[in-house]
Amino acid sequence: MDKFKQLESFVLIATRGSLTAAATAEGVAPAIMGRRLDALEQRLGVKLMQRTTRRLTLTHEGSAFLEDCQRLLVDVANAESSVSAGGVKASGHLRITAPAGFGRRHVAPLVPLFREQHAEVTVSLNLSDRVIDVAADGFDCAVRVGDLTDSSMISVRLADNRRLCVAAPQYLQRRGTPSQPADLNHHDCLVLSSDASQTRGWAFRVPVTAPGRRDDDATTGHTHEVIHIKPAGPLDCSDGQVLHDWCLAGCGIAWRSSWEVESEVAAGRLVAVLQDYAAPANGIFAVFPQRRLLPLRVRLWIDFLKHHYAQPEFWRAG
C-alpha cells in the first residue's frame, strides 16, 4: 500500500506541477507529499524530479516513469470498475475528438461498430486538426498522433506510428529508387507547405558520423542519430491528403504516416523506400483527463480502440 501511495503521489505532483497543489488535491500537508516523493526516489535509486524553490521539473527518468505510472493507475482503476460494475451496461454520452485525417480513416468507421456492442451509449465525434483542450472543452477522450506534451492528461498508448518515404511504382520506374537520404536531393519530393507542419523536415535515423543526438541500437550494437532533411520539389501543398493523392498519381516521393499509407503499401499501389533509415516510431494515444473513477463507457471505448489497432489487418485494410 505504501508503494502504491508513493506512485499515486508522484503522478499527482507531476500533473499538478507542485507539492502544494498536489497536497491540496490530496487533502494533506505539502511536507507529506515531499516525504512520499523522497521515499520513492530513494527506493528506486534515481532522481525523478529536479526541485527548486520555484518549480518542479521532471528528469528524463521521471518522464518515462510518469507514463508507466499513469498506465498502471488506469489499469488498477479499470480492474476496480470491472468488479464494481458487475453486469451493469455502459450508458451515457461519450464525447471524443481526433485529428481530422486520422479520425476520418481510423476512428469514425469504428464508432458505429462500438455502438452495436453498447447500444445505450450515444457518441459525439469531433474531428479537428486543432489541439483540443480535452478537459476545458468537456471531452471524455481524445485520440492523438505523435509526441505528447501535456503531462496533466492521462495517456494510453494504442499503437505505434511510423513515418515512411513512399512513392508510386511508376515514379520509381521513371526516376529510380533512392538508396540513402541524401539521394532525395535528386528527386521530386512532395512536401507540406511552410505554413503547415514538418517545419524541421523529414526525419531519418543514420549511423553516427559526428557528435550529435544519439540513439544506441541494442540489436546491432551500432550508434545512430536522427537527422532532419528539408527536401524540395516542384509541388507542395498545405493539405496532407492532396500530397497523398499526388503521390499515388506518380508525381513524386512523399513522407507520410504509416496510418495513412499502410493499406496502399500492402496493395502495391505505393512502395516504401529508405526503410533502413526510418526514424523511430512515435505513438497513437488515447488521452483523457485525470480522474479517480473512469466512466465505464470511456474505458470500454479505449479497450475497443486498443483491440482494433492491435490487428495488423486493420491498418492494411485502410
Secondary structure, 3 states (H helix, E strand, C coil): CHHHHHHHHHHHHHHHCCHHHHHHHHCCCHHHHHHHHHHHHHHHCCCCEEECCCCEEECHHHHHHHHHHHHHHHHHHHHHHHHHHCCCCCCEEEEEEECHHHHHHHCCCHHHHHHHHCCCEEEEEEECCCCCCCCCCCCCEEEEECCCCCCCEEEEEEEEECEEEEECHHHHHHHCCCCCHHHHHHCCEEEECCCCCCCCCEEEEEECCCCCCEEECCCCCCEEEEEEECCCCCCEECCHHHHHHHHHCCCCEEEEEHHHHHHHHHHCCCEEECHHHECCCEEEEEEEECCCCCCHHHHHHHHHHHHHHCCHHHHHCC
